[in-house]
């Protein structure tokens, strides 16, 4: 079956790479058999909750109107089958009101396969974390800014690398003060902070941040002092005539992996004990507490909170102080290991783009008397990157479906 007329509960297109062969009823789920031999089980409650029909999903917004609490807890189908268009068809008994007629749900096979939650399907969707060091990644993945500005495929390739590795470099960006806004605008919304929408990195006589001095900067992320620190950071080199100031990147996730493997006690401290962070400038006062390594409920790495000059006094029970400082020292010793660092010089017309919640960035000392250095920066979010990638993927699938439909012998 090349196509299905079944609705889907989203705006996406869903190519049918594998068709439904059979649908088998069980007491609490429906098991479907796919044309490639894979089987997937879908609980009754899951299927009813995801019914895409016009009564359950607003077709203009694709937001759900159905509420699970309006149905019986003893939810079960009266009948299940593979329909003539290839959709999974489920006829439900009435919901909470016994006078309601049976309800029919039709599930598009492409959508159903894409959201199957059997073990094989979930493994196929899960992305393996790729961490790196200065040996495996001696240069940041590098892309042409001219192509990114006009070609969604080039944009997608750049964003994919930035998403996978957490670091990238874009070349051939005009040396103009607003060019970084145009580049990041290709992704989505720029995040404004107390530093403004766009901000400058250059030596100043009256700085509000260590970044605006000639000091070397240790490996860090920006704004760990915020409840939600920026997900992406972009630094555009407009001028660089000074000696020194070499750019340094470190994969915070690789650091976390090494500590977890070789120093589990320190890893336990770094992932569970909140450290205090503070940005107490003359113009603002932001404070937050968080572990240095933040993990999800399943133990997967989510973000790093590292900023030496933005630490407030440690506030933990007396008996934990030495353990906390030992773990903190362990982490920073690793960030200074040369084999774990990626080093390069950012030249005019280049943008360093990185995941600010993963990649630690640093800078060598600047020599003010040798020339000038001017970077223009801004922040955005992981959400913006992934939304943009999904929209490009959606457009690709729409073209794929249109091509398959046009070439179908039934048309």
C-alpha positions in Angstrom: 0.0 0.0 0.0 1.6 3.3 -1.1 -0.6 5.7 0.7 -3.1 6.0 3.6 -5.9 8.5 4.0 -5.8 8.2 7.8 -5.3 11.4 9.7 -2.3 12.0 11.8 -2.2 14.0 15.1 0.6 16.3 13.9 1.6 18.5 10.9 4.2 16.1 9.7 4.2 13.8 6.7 4.9 10.1 7.3 6.3 8.0 4.5 5.1 4.4 4.6 8.3 2.4 4.4 6.7 -0.6 6.0 3.1 -1.6 5.7 0.8 -3.4 8.3 0.3 -7.1 7.6 -1.9 -8.0 10.5 -3.4 -6.7 13.8 -3.8 -9.2 16.6 -6.0 -8.4 19.7 -4.8 -9.1 23.2 -6.4 -8.3 26.6 -4.5 -5.0 27.2 -2.9 -4.2 23.8 -2.9 -4.8 20.1 0.0 -6.5 18.4 0.7 -5.5 14.8 2.9 -7.3 12.3 4.9 -5.2 9.8 5.9 -6.1 6.3 9.6 -6.4 7.3 8.7 -9.0 10.0 9.0 -6.7 13.0 6.2 -6.8 15.6 5.0 -3.9 17.7 2.6 -3.9 20.6 0.4 -0.9 21.4 -1.5 -0.6 24.7 -5.2 0.1 24.3 -4.8 3.2 26.5 -1.9 4.5 24.4 -3.9 4.1 21.1 -7.0 5.7 22.5 -5.0 8.6 23.9 -3.4 9.2 20.4 -6.6 8.9 18.3 -6.1 11.5 15.5 -9.7 12.0 14.5 -11.5 15.3 14.3 -13.3 14.7 17.6 -10.0 14.1 19.5 -7.6 16.4 17.8 -8.3 20.0 16.6 -7.3 19.8 12.9 -6.4 23.5 12.8 -3.9 23.5 15.7 -3.2 19.7 15.9 -3.6 20.1 19.7 -5.5 17.4 21.6 -9.1 17.9 22.7 -9.6 14.4 23.9 -9.2 13.9 27.7 -8.4 10.4 28.9 -10.4 10.9 32.1 -13.6 11.0 30.0 -13.3 7.3 29.2 -13.6 4.2 31.2 -10.6 2.9 33.0 -11.5 -0.5 31.5 -10.7 0.7 28.0 -10.9 -2.0 25.3 -11.7 -2.2 21.6 -14.7 -3.9 20.1 -12.8 -4.7 16.9 -9.4 -4.2 15.3 -8.3 -4.6 11.8 -6.0 -3.4 9.0 -8.3 -1.1 6.9 -8.4 -1.0 3.0 -6.0 2.0 2.9 -3.5 0.2 5.1 -4.4 2.0 8.4 -4.8 0.3 11.7 -8.5 0.6 12.5 -9.7 0.3 16.1 -13.4 0.4 17.1 -13.7 1.3 20.8 -16.6 0.6 23.2 -18.3 3.7 24.4 -16.5 5.9 26.9 -17.7 7.3 30.2 -21.2 7.7 29.0 -22.8 4.4 28.2 -25.1 6.1 25.7 -22.2 7.2 23.6 -21.8 5.4 20.3 -18.7 3.4 19.6 -15.7 5.4 18.6 -13.5 4.6 15.6 -9.8 5.4 15.4 -7.6 5.1 12.3 -3.9 5.1 12.7 -1.7 6.0 9.7 0.9 3.2 9.3 3.8 5.6 8.7 2.9 7.6 11.8 2.4 4.4 13.8 5.8 2.9 12.8 7.5 6.2 13.6 6.1 6.2 17.1 6.3 2.5 17.9 7.7 1.8 21.3 8.8 -1.8 21.0 12.5 -2.3 22.0 13.7 -2.5 18.4 12.0 0.7 17.4 13.2 2.6 20.4 16.7 1.4 19.9 16.6 2.6 16.3 15.4 6.1 17.5 17.9 6.5 20.3 21.1 8.4 19.4 24.4 7.2 20.6 26.3 10.0 22.5 29.5 10.9 20.7 32.1 12.5 22.9 35.4 13.8 21.8 38.9 15.1 22.8 41.7 16.9 21.1 42.9 13.7 19.4 39.6 12.4 18.0 38.5 16.0 17.0 41.6 18.1 16.3 39.5 20.7 14.5 35.9 21.8 15.0 33.5 20.6 12.3 33.7 23.5 9.8 31.0 24.9 7.4 30.6 27.6 4.8 28.4 30.5 6.1 27.6 31.6 2.5 25.9 28.2 1.9 24.1 28.2 5.3 22.4 31.5 4.6 20.7 30.3 1.4 20.6 26.5 1.5 18.5 24.5 4.0 20.5 21.4 3.3 23.7 23.2 4.2 22.0 24.6 7.3 20.8 21.2 8.3 24.3 19.7 7.9 25.7 22.4 10.2 23.1 22.1 12.8 23.4 18.3 12.8 27.1 18.5 13.6 26.5 21.2 16.3 23.9 18.9 17.8 26.0 15.8 17.7 29.4 17.2 18.8 28.4 20.4 20.6 31.0 22.4 18.7 31.4 23.8 15.2 33.0 26.6 13.2 31.4 28.6 10.4 33.6 30.5 7.9 32.9 33.2 5.4 30.6 35.2 7.6 30.7 39.0 6.8 32.8 41.0 9.2 29.8 43.2 10.1 28.5 43.8 13.6 25.0 42.4 12.8 26.1 39.5 10.7 25.9 37.1 13.7 22.2 38.0 14.1 21.5 37.1 10.5 23.3 33.7 10.9 21.6 32.8 14.1 18.3 34.0 12.7 18.5 31.1 10.2 18.1 28.8 13.3 15.5 30.7 15.3 15.1 33.2 18.1 18.1 34.9 19.7 18.0 34.8 23.5 18.4 38.2 25.2 20.2 38.4 28.6 21.4 41.2 30.8 24.3 41.6 28.4 21.8 42.5 25.6 20.6 40.7 22.4 24.1 41.0 20.9 27.2 41.6 23.0 30.9 42.4 22.5 34.0 40.5 23.7 36.9 42.9 23.8 39.3 44.4 26.3 37.7 47.3 28.1 39.0 49.8 30.7 36.0 49.3 32.9 34.8 45.7 32.3 31.6 44.2 33.8 32.9 40.6 33.1 36.3 38.9 33.0 35.5 38.1 29.4 36.1 41.8 28.6 39.6 41.9 30.0 42.9 40.6 28.6 43.0 37.8 31.3 43.1 34.2 30.3 39.8 32.5 30.8 39.6 29.0 32.3 37.3 26.4 30.8 33.7 27.4 31.5 30.1 27.7 30.3 28.4 31.0 30.2 25.8 32.0 32.8 25.7 29.0 35.1 24.2 31.6 37.4 20.9 31.4 35.6 18.1 29.0 36.4 18.1 28.1 32.7 21.5 28.8 31.2 21.7 29.5 27.5 21.8 26.3 25.4 23.8 27.7 22.4 26.5 30.3 22.1 27.9 32.0 19.0 31.1 34.1 18.8 31.8 35.9 15.6 35.3 37.2 15.0 35.2 40.6 13.4 38.8 41.6 14.1 41.8 39.7 15.5 45.2 41.4 15.3 46.4 40.6 18.8 48.8 37.9 19.9 47.5 35.2 22.2 43.8 34.7 22.9 43.8 31.2 21.4 40.4 29.6 21.5 40.0 26.4 23.6 37.1 23.9 23.6 36.6 20.9 25.9 33.9 18.4 25.7 32.3 18.5 29.1 30.5 15.2 28.5 33.9 13.5 27.9 35.1 15.0 31.2 32.0 13.6 32.9 32.5 10.2 31.4 36.1 10.0 32.6 35.1 11.0 36.2 32.2 8.5 36.2 34.5 5.7 35.0 37.6 6.4 37.1 36.4 8.3 40.1 32.8 7.3 40.9 32.8 8.9 44.4 33.7 12.2 42.9 31.1 11.7 40.2 28.4 11.1 42.8 29.3 14.4 44.5 29.4 16.4 41.2 26.0 15.0 40.1 24.1 15.4 43.4 25.5 18.3 45.4 24.4 21.8 44.4 27.2 24.3 44.1 26.4 28.0 44.4 26.7 30.3 41.4 26.6 34.1 41.4 26.9 36.9 38.9 27.2 39.9 41.2 28.0 42.7 38.9 27.4 46.5 39.3 24.3 46.3 37.2 22.7 42.9 38.1 22.7 40.1 40.7 21.9 36.6 39.4 22.3 33.6 41.6 21.5 29.9 41.2 22.5 26.6 42.7 23.1 23.4 40.8 25.5 20.4 40.6 28.4 20.8 38.2 27.2 17.8 36.2 23.5 17.6 35.7 22.0 14.2 34.7 18.5 13.0 33.7 16.5 10.5 35.7 18.0 7.7 33.6 21.5 8.9 34.3 22.2 10.4 30.9 24.1 13.6 30.7 22.1 16.8 30.3 24.3 19.8 31.0 27.5 21.1 32.7 27.6 24.0 35.1 31.2 25.1 35.2 32.5 28.7 35.8 35.3 29.3 38.1 34.9 33.1 38.5 31.2 32.8 39.0 31.2 30.6 42.1 29.7 31.8 45.3 30.9 30.4 48.6 30.2 26.7 48.9 27.2 26.0 51.1 27.1 22.4 52.2 27.2 20.4 55.5 30.5 20.6 57.3 31.4 17.0 56.7 31.0 17.4 52.9 33.2 20.4 52.3 36.5 18.4 51.6 34.7 15.9 49.4 33.2 18.7 47.3 36.5 20.5 46.8 38.2 17.3 46.0 35.6 16.5 43.3 35.8 20.1 42.0 39.6 19.9 41.7 39.3 16.6 39.9 37.0 18.1 37.2 39.1 21.1 36.6 42.3 19.2 36.4 40.8 17.2 33.6 39.7 20.4 31.7 43.3 21.5 31.6 44.6 18.3 30.2 46.0 19.2 26.8 44.9 15.9 25.2 41.3 16.7 26.0 41.4 20.2 24.6 40.7 21.4 21.1 42.8 24.5 20.3 42.6 26.9 17.4 42.7 30.6 16.5 39.5 32.2 15.5 40.1 34.4 12.4 38.0 37.4 11.1 34.9 36.1 9.3 34.7 33.0 11.4 32.0 32.0 14.0 32.6 29.6 16.8 29.2 28.0 17.6 28.9 25.5 20.5 26.5 23.9 23.0 26.9 26.2 26.0 25.4 23.5 28.3 28.0 20.9 27.2 31.2 22.4 25.7 33.4 24.3 28.0 35.2 27.2 26.3 38.4 29.0 27.3 40.8 31.6 26.1 44.5 32.1 26.3 45.9 35.4 27.6 45.6 38.4 25.3 48.6 40.7 24.6 46.9 44.1 24.4 49.9 45.9 23.0 50.2 43.7 19.9 46.9 44.7 18.3 43.1 44.5 18.6 40.6 41.7 19.0 36.8 42.1 18.6 34.3 39.3 18.9 30.5 39.8 18.6 28.4 37.2 20.4 24.8 36.0 21.1 22.9 33.1 22.6 20.1 30.9 21.5 18.7 27.6 22.6 18.9 23.9 21.9 15.1 24.0 21.4 15.6 26.4 18.5 18.2 24.2 16.8 16.1 21.1 17.1 12.9 22.8 16.0 14.7 24.1 12.9 16.1 20.6 12.1 12.6 19.0 12.5 11.1 21.6 10.2 13.7 20.9 7.5 13.1 17.1 8.0 9.3 17.7 7.7 9.8 19.5 4.4 11.9 16.6 3.1 9.3 14.1 4.1 6.6 16.1 2.4 8.6 16.0 -0.8 9.2 12.3 -0.4 5.5 11.6 0.1 4.6 13.8 -2.8 7.0 12.0 -5.1 5.8 8.6 -4.0 2.2 9.6 -4.5 2.9 11.0 -7.9 4.7 7.8 -9.0 2.1 5.4 -7.5 0.5 3.2 -10.2 -2.9 3.7 -8.5 -2.8 7.5 -9.3 
